[in-house]
Every structure is written in C-alpha cells, then in structure tokens.
Amino acid sequence: MKCPGQDTRHWKPGDIFEVKCPSCGVLIEFFKDDIRRRCKDCKKQVTNPKIDLGCIEWCKFAEQCVGPEVMKKKSKKK
C-alpha cells in the first residue's frame, strides 16, 4: 500500500512542474513532494520552492517518511 499523500493517482496537473536551476538555468523537474533535486547539468542541490507536504500535518508516520529535519522546519513555520 502506498502513502495516500504520495499516491500520484490523486495529484493535480500542477503537482509536477519545472524550475530553473538558480546556478546554471537548466530546467529541473520537481514533484510536489520532492524536498530537493540535483541539477543534471551543474550538479548543485536545488530546494523545491513549491514543496507540498500537507500530509505531515496529520499522518502518524510523517517523521519516518520525511525525516526529523523536515518536521522541525515545518513546525517553525506555524
């Protein structure tokens, strides 16, 4: 069974998008739940500017799924 928040059957068209790498300008494809991706051209790590992890608000397995670092950042934004 898949995590409902990551099940792409429930995603909308804008949940997969492209962002220009801030270092070299190459397009990087992101999924809404990607935390970061590595640019295929310059190899820099790029953080997802539109990250959507709404499921971490209610899922009891959230910390195991996304890790404690993401959970700390999310709790600071509240």
Order of alpha helices (4+ residues) and beta strands (2+ residues): beta-beta-beta-beta-alpha-alpha
